[in-house]
Amino acid sequence: MSANVTGTDLRARLAGVRENIEEARKRSGRAGEDVRVLVATKYYAPEQLSALAEAGVGLVGENRAEDLVEKQELFGDKFEWHFIGHLQRRKAKVVVPRVSLVHSVDSVRLIEEISNRAPVGGAEILVQVNVADEESKYGVSEGEVEELLEAAAKTEGKVLARGFMTLAPLVEDPEDVRPVFAKLRTIRDSLRESWSPHFDLSELSMGMSGDYEVAVEEGATVVRIGRMLIEEDGPVRRHDGS
Ligand SMILES: *Cc1c(COP(=O)(O)O)cnc(C)c1O
């Protein structure tokens, strides 16, 4: 898949995504809450990111450490950068100082490594939860979540947990993954208060091109959008009353 849409095209597509998010928020009674749109940069060659900047994209997420470095060399100051791919411990050194949030933290050892590489003020992370317990997916099981929060708490402010991320299974009908998103929200809600002395666990990074509206209905605070911005037919308006 290649991204050769223009800035103008992207702007229109993003506007469609934001409208759909707005509708989803209204449907679920979350109208007052903020939902951020993160654009996944893995589909773009470094020089193509200028189209995203042109389209007014503010937040991007990269999957690979090497690509992050290369893209930041060109556009480091144009976006807020998150890391959304699987993070190997030996890459933490490169990635952690370059991003404001790592979405994909899934082991105690990785937390310890991030702690060693954290900038002044701490490194913000999300715990990736494999809600659907898919063999093929990274992320911890529900039962392991607290162990990671405890490891983060031990770093005394170097690793700051901000919430949770999940990758839902790919399905034809996004309604099929609603329970996955609802589950992640339940996990957060059950831990939020008891962990509030340590962490503000408010963030839920969930929803991608195929299922972001359902994710927003279930409480997403960040959706990660990729394919939809570059595919031939663009965002589908599913909720225009037709
Ligand atoms: C690629 C990617 C996305 C975007 O997925 P699309 O289906 O292309 O919208 C979101 N999250 C992660 C972790 C990704 O790797």
The ligand as an SDF file (V2000), in Angstrom:
LIG
                    3D

 15 15  0  0  0  0  0  0  0  0999 V2000
   -1.0310    0.3570   11.2870 C   0  0  0  0  0  0  0  0  0  0  0  0
   -1.5370    0.5040   12.6520 C   0  0  0  0  0  0  0  0  0  0  0  0
   -2.7060    1.2220   12.9060 C   0  0  0  0  0  0  0  0  0  0  0  0
   -3.5660    1.7880   11.8010 C   0  0  0  0  0  0  0  0  0  0  0  0
   -4.3140    0.7390   11.2850 O   0  0  0  0  0  0  0  0  0  0  0  0
   -5.2570    0.9430    9.9930 P   0  0  0  0  0  0  0  0  0  0  0  0
   -6.0710   -0.2970    9.9860 O   0  0  0  0  0  0  0  0  0  0  0  0
   -4.3570    1.0830    8.8320 O   0  0  0  0  0  0  0  0  0  0  0  0
   -6.0610    2.1520   10.2530 O   0  0  0  0  0  0  0  0  0  0  0  0
   -3.0960    1.3740   14.2230 C   0  0  0  0  0  0  0  0  0  0  0  0
   -2.3910    0.8500   15.2540 N   0  0  0  0  0  0  0  0  0  0  0  0
   -1.2600    0.1540   15.0570 C   0  0  0  0  0  0  0  0  0  0  0  0
   -0.5260   -0.3820   16.2150 C   0  0  0  0  0  0  0  0  0  0  0  0
   -0.8040   -0.0500   13.7550 C   0  0  0  0  0  0  0  0  0  0  0  0
    0.3070   -0.7720   13.5570 O   0  0  0  0  0  0  0  0  0  0  0  0
  1  2  1  0
  2  3  1  0
  2 14  2  0
  3  4  1  0
  3 10  2  0
  4  5  1  0
  5  6  1  0
  6  7  2  0
  6  8  1  0
  6  9  1  0
 10 11  1  0
 11 12  2  0
 12 13  1  0
 12 14  1  0
 14 15  1  0
M  END
$$$$
